[in-house]
């Protein structure tokens, strides 16, 4: 993936096994978020292949990616700030509904059934993430850490098989980071998800990941178990003072 003369991703290749939490780490500018944007089809990569569930993602229109089973959160929150927590989470389930514009405009029985099912799904996720007391609250009125949980609930509402988490611990305090790690593992186990996690908080990555991939200057420099990657010479070079 190139941006003018800058090579953001250079021959990066790795796999994410079903049911695993895979941590994607690297210094600022390593290409982590660019890779996420290629997987979720926000960017068109210049060459290479991205496969999901045995099919090419590059042949899939970007508006179909969520329907395939890929959900994500964003490094900078991408919530509807003037809407309530409940409405934000309900939007996340839109890719799983089948009613068209006319069915919803005319409030046909199918559309009403889908809306009730979507609301029930959203309320269940809101409860699971400890947000039930805030369901009617406008997102803009919530603390940053709570908004992070709302965005996670919205991503889960799409019923993903693969969940992409882009710096979920950004802006959280030490106690919140600890709770987040436990929450990610709980969500993975309860919903049988696969998780690809971009994060600068190394303690979080190393404590919850089954496998870790390290990037630097757009290239993969290491991959393996957390213990293997933590002591890899290339990673120590990439993070001055890591030793």
C-alpha positions in Angstrom: 0.0 0.0 0.0 1.6 3.3 -1.1 0.7 6.9 -0.4 2.6 8.8 -3.1 6.3 7.9 -2.4 5.6 6.4 1.0 5.3 2.6 1.2 2.9 2.1 4.1 2.7 -1.7 3.7 5.4 -3.7 2.1 4.8 -7.4 1.5 3.1 -7.9 4.9 1.8 -11.4 5.3 0.3 -13.3 8.2 -2.7 -15.4 9.1 -5.3 -15.1 11.9 -6.5 -18.5 13.1 -10.2 -18.8 14.1 -10.9 -18.2 17.8 -7.6 -16.5 18.5 -6.8 -13.1 19.8 -4.0 -11.8 17.6 -2.1 -8.6 18.6 -0.7 -6.3 15.9 2.0 -4.1 17.3 4.6 -1.6 16.1 5.8 2.0 16.5 3.8 4.9 15.2 3.8 4.8 11.4 4.4 1.1 11.2 1.3 0.5 9.1 -1.0 -1.0 11.6 -4.1 1.1 11.0 -3.4 1.2 7.2 -3.6 -2.6 7.3 -6.9 -2.4 9.2 -8.2 -0.1 6.6 -7.2 -2.5 3.8 -8.9 -5.4 5.5 -12.1 -3.5 6.1 -11.8 -2.2 2.5 -11.7 1.5 3.4 -8.5 1.5 1.4 -7.8 -0.2 -1.9 -4.4 -1.8 -1.6 -2.1 -1.5 -4.6 -1.2 -5.2 -4.8 -1.5 -8.4 -2.9 -4.4 -10.5 -1.7 -6.6 -10.5 1.4 -8.6 -13.7 2.1 -11.4 -14.2 4.6 -13.2 -17.4 5.1 -11.6 -18.8 2.0 -12.8 -16.0 -0.3 -11.1 -12.9 -1.6 -12.0 -9.7 0.2 -10.7 -7.6 -2.7 -13.5 -8.9 -4.8 -16.1 -7.8 -2.2 -17.6 -4.3 -2.4 -16.8 -2.4 0.7 -20.4 -2.0 1.7 -20.7 -5.8 1.9 -17.8 -6.3 4.3 -19.8 -6.1 7.5 -22.3 -8.6 6.1 -19.5 -11.1 5.5 -18.7 -11.0 9.2 -16.1 -8.4 9.8 -16.7 -5.7 12.4 -14.4 -3.0 13.7 -13.8 -0.1 16.0 -11.8 2.9 15.1 -8.7 4.6 16.6 -10.7 7.8 16.7 -14.2 7.2 17.8 -16.7 7.0 14.9 -20.0 7.2 16.9 -23.1 9.2 16.1 -22.6 11.7 18.9 -26.1 13.2 18.8 -27.8 9.8 19.1 -28.4 7.7 22.2 -26.4 4.6 23.2 -29.3 2.4 22.2 -29.7 4.0 18.7 -25.9 3.7 18.1 -25.9 0.0 18.9 -29.0 -0.6 16.8 -27.3 1.0 13.8 -24.6 -1.7 14.1 -27.2 -4.4 13.4 -28.3 -2.8 10.1 -26.1 -5.1 8.0 -28.1 -8.1 9.3 -31.6 -6.8 8.5 -33.4 -7.6 5.2 -36.2 -5.1 5.0 -35.8 -2.5 2.2 -36.5 1.2 2.1 -40.2 0.8 1.2 -40.9 -1.9 3.9 -39.5 0.5 6.5 -41.1 3.6 5.1 -44.5 1.9 5.1 -43.9 0.2 8.4 -44.8 -3.2 7.0 -45.0 -6.2 9.5 -41.6 -7.5 8.4 -39.9 -4.2 9.1 -41.6 -3.9 12.5 -40.5 -7.4 13.4 -36.9 -6.7 12.4 -36.9 -3.4 14.4 -38.0 -5.3 17.5 -35.4 -8.0 17.0 -32.7 -5.3 16.4 -33.7 -3.5 19.6 -33.7 -6.7 21.6 -30.2 -7.5 20.3 -28.9 -4.1 21.1 -30.3 -4.1 24.6 -28.7 -7.5 25.2 -25.3 -6.2 24.2 -25.7 -3.0 26.2 -26.5 -5.1 29.2 -23.5 -7.4 28.6 -21.2 -4.5 28.5 -22.6 -2.8 31.6 -24.2 0.1 29.8 -27.9 -0.6 30.6 -28.2 2.5 32.8 -27.0 4.6 29.9 -29.1 3.2 27.1 -31.1 6.4 26.6 -28.1 8.7 27.2 -26.8 10.8 24.3 -23.3 9.5 23.4 -21.8 13.0 23.4 -22.6 13.3 27.2 -20.5 10.2 28.1 -16.9 9.9 29.2 -14.4 8.8 26.6 -13.9 5.3 28.2 -17.6 4.7 28.2 -17.9 5.7 24.5 -15.3 3.1 23.8 -17.6 0.4 25.2 -20.5 1.8 23.1 -18.4 1.5 20.0 -17.5 -2.1 20.9 -21.2 -2.9 21.4 -22.0 -1.4 18.0 -19.4 -3.5 16.4 -20.7 -6.6 18.1 -24.2 -5.9 17.0 -23.2 -6.7 13.4 -22.6 -10.3 14.6 -19.0 -10.5 13.3 -16.8 -13.5 13.0 -13.7 -11.3 13.0 -13.5 -8.3 15.2 -10.9 -5.6 14.4 -10.1 -3.5 17.4 -8.0 -0.4 16.6 -6.3 0.9 19.8 -9.2 0.2 22.2 -7.2 1.2 25.2 -6.3 4.6 23.9 -7.2 7.3 26.5 -8.1 4.8 29.2 -6.6 4.8 32.7 -4.8 1.8 34.2 -7.9 0.4 35.9 -10.0 0.8 32.7 -7.3 -1.0 30.7 -7.4 -4.0 33.0 -11.2 -4.2 32.7 -10.9 -3.9 28.9 -8.5 -6.9 28.7 -10.9 -9.1 30.7 -13.8 -7.8 28.6 -12.1 -8.6 25.2 -11.4 -12.2 26.4 -14.9 -12.6 27.7 -16.5 -11.4 24.5 -14.2 -13.7 22.4 -15.1 -16.7 24.5 -18.9 -16.0 24.8 -19.5 -15.1 21.2 -16.9 -17.4 19.6 -15.1 -14.6 17.9 -11.7 -14.1 16.3 -10.0 -10.8 17.3 -7.3 -8.8 15.6 -6.1 -6.1 17.9 -4.0 -3.0 17.2 -2.7 -1.6 20.4 0.3 0.4 21.8 -0.4 -0.7 25.4 2.1 -3.6 25.4 1.0 -5.1 28.8 -2.6 -5.4 27.4 -1.4 -7.0 24.1 0.9 -9.4 25.8 -1.5 -10.4 28.5 -4.5 -11.3 26.3 -3.0 -12.3 22.9 -2.6 -15.8 21.7 -0.3 -14.7 18.9 1.5 -11.4 18.2 2.6 -9.9 14.9 5.0 -6.9 14.9 5.4 -4.4 12.1 7.9 -1.6 11.5 8.1 0.7 8.5 5.4 -1.2 6.8 7.1 -4.6 7.0 6.5 -7.6 9.3 9.6 -7.9 11.6 8.4 -10.7 13.9 5.5 -13.0 14.8 5.0 -15.7 17.4 3.8 -16.2 20.9 3.8 -13.1 23.2 6.9 -14.4 25.0 8.7 -15.0 21.7 7.9 -11.6 20.2 8.6 -9.7 23.4 12.3 -10.7 23.2 12.8 -10.6 19.5 15.9 -8.5 18.5 14.1 -6.6 15.7 11.3 -5.5 18.1 13.9 -4.3 20.7 15.4 -2.2 17.9 12.0 -0.8 16.9 11.2 0.2 20.5 14.2 2.1 21.9 14.7 1.2 25.5 12.5 -2.0 25.2 15.3 -4.2 26.5 
